[in-house]
């Protein structure tokens, strides 16, 4: 367990970790909406070039925030230790969220290639699927149900 000075520093690390996670999640929740608008606009024959630029820039930003969140999370893990089943479950879910992030990358690449994406309904479901990972991650981090 860190001493008082180190504990204070860890609180700052935790603060920046939470900020980075919030920024990452903003991208995780908004980028798939861009995919929906892209696919539906493309199907309707609309100009969707701006959406490609938006998606690409947002993906870049959210990737930087994901890296920051993960790096700060590792820092916290090293400072506080790897104790409790809740943390193991949380890390497994975070790995799933990283997989979701990488799936978004595939869709961004398809946008850049002017390729079709799944239909609007499938993309809406994809957008909501992130909640299936984020909500349990929050429960693990805050409630720590497994001690």
C-alpha positions in Angstrom: 0.0 0.0 0.0 1.5 3.4 -1.0 2.4 5.9 1.7 0.4 9.2 2.1 2.4 11.2 -0.5 2.3 8.3 -3.0 -1.4 7.9 -2.2 -2.0 11.5 -3.1 -0.2 11.1 -6.4 -2.2 7.9 -7.1 -5.4 10.0 -6.7 -4.1 12.3 -9.5 -3.3 9.3 -11.6 -6.8 7.9 -11.0 -8.3 11.3 -11.9 -6.5 11.4 -15.2 -7.4 7.8 -15.8 -11.1 8.5 -15.4 -10.8 11.6 -17.7 -9.1 9.5 -20.4 -11.7 6.8 -20.0 -14.5 9.3 -20.3 -13.0 10.7 -23.5 -12.5 7.2 -24.9 -16.1 6.3 -24.1 -17.4 9.5 -25.8 -15.7 8.2 -29.0 -16.9 4.6 -28.5 -20.5 5.8 -28.2 -20.4 8.5 -31.0 -18.3 6.8 -33.7 -20.9 4.1 -34.4 -23.5 6.8 -34.9 -21.3 8.2 -37.6 -21.3 4.8 -39.2 -25.1 4.7 -39.1 -25.3 8.1 -40.8 -22.7 7.2 -43.3 -24.4 4.0 -44.4 -27.9 5.4 -44.5 -26.7 8.5 -46.3 -24.7 6.4 -48.8 -27.8 4.3 -49.4 -29.8 7.5 -50.0 -27.2 8.8 -52.5 -26.1 11.6 -50.2 -22.6 13.1 -50.0 -21.0 11.3 -47.0 -17.4 12.4 -47.5 -17.5 14.7 -44.4 -18.6 11.7 -42.3 -15.5 9.8 -43.4 -13.3 12.7 -42.2 -15.2 13.0 -39.0 -15.0 9.2 -38.3 -11.2 9.1 -39.1 -10.4 12.0 -36.8 -12.6 10.8 -34.0 -11.0 7.3 -34.2 -7.6 8.9 -34.0 -8.6 10.9 -30.9 -10.3 8.0 -29.2 -7.3 5.8 -29.8 -5.1 8.3 -28.1 -7.5 8.5 -25.2 -7.7 4.7 -25.1 -3.9 4.5 -24.9 -3.8 7.1 -22.1 -6.6 5.3 -20.2 -4.9 1.9 -20.5 -1.4 3.3 -19.6 -2.8 5.1 -16.5 -4.8 2.0 -15.6 -1.6 -0.1 -15.7 0.0 2.6 -13.5 -2.9 2.3 -11.0 -2.7 -1.5 -11.1 1.0 -1.4 -10.3 0.4 1.1 -7.5 -2.5 -0.7 -5.9 -1.8 -4.2 -6.8 -3.8 -6.9 -8.6 -6.2 -8.0 -5.9 -9.8 -9.2 -6.2 -11.8 -11.2 -8.7 -13.6 -8.0 -9.6 -10.4 -6.6 -11.1 -9.8 -9.8 -13.2 -13.4 -9.6 -14.5 -13.0 -5.9 -15.2 -9.8 -6.5 -17.1 -11.4 -9.3 -19.2 -14.3 -6.9 -20.0 -11.7 -4.1 -20.9 -10.1 -6.6 -23.3 -13.5 -7.0 -24.9 -13.8 -3.2 -25.1 -10.4 -3.1 -26.9 -11.8 -5.6 -29.3 -14.8 -3.4 -29.9 -12.5 -0.4 -30.5 -10.6 -2.4 -33.1 -13.8 -3.4 -34.8 -14.5 0.3 -35.1 -11.1 0.6 -36.8 -12.2 -1.9 -39.4 -15.4 0.1 -40.1 -13.4 3.4 -40.4 -11.1 1.7 -42.9 -14.1 0.6 -44.9 -15.4 4.2 -44.9 -12.1 5.4 -46.2 -12.3 2.7 -49.0 -15.8 3.9 -49.9 -17.1 0.4 -49.0 -20.5 -0.5 -47.7 -21.0 -1.2 -44.1 -23.7 -3.4 -42.5 -27.2 -2.0 -42.6 -28.4 0.8 -40.4 -30.2 -1.5 -37.9 -27.1 -3.7 -37.5 -25.0 -0.6 -36.9 -27.5 0.7 -34.3 -27.2 -2.7 -32.5 -23.4 -2.5 -32.8 -23.6 1.0 -31.2 -25.6 -0.3 -28.3 -23.4 -3.4 -27.8 -20.7 -1.2 -26.2 -23.0 -0.8 -23.2 -22.9 -4.5 -22.7 -19.2 -4.0 -21.9 -19.2 -0.6 -20.3 -21.9 -1.1 -17.7 -20.3 -4.3 -16.2 -16.9 -2.5 -16.2 -18.4 0.3 -14.2 -20.0 -2.2 -11.8 -16.7 -4.0 -11.3 -14.8 -0.7 -10.7 -17.3 0.9 -8.3 -19.2 -1.9 -6.6 -16.4 -4.5 -6.7 -19.0 -7.3 -6.2 -16.5 -10.2 -6.0 -14.2 -8.7 -3.3 
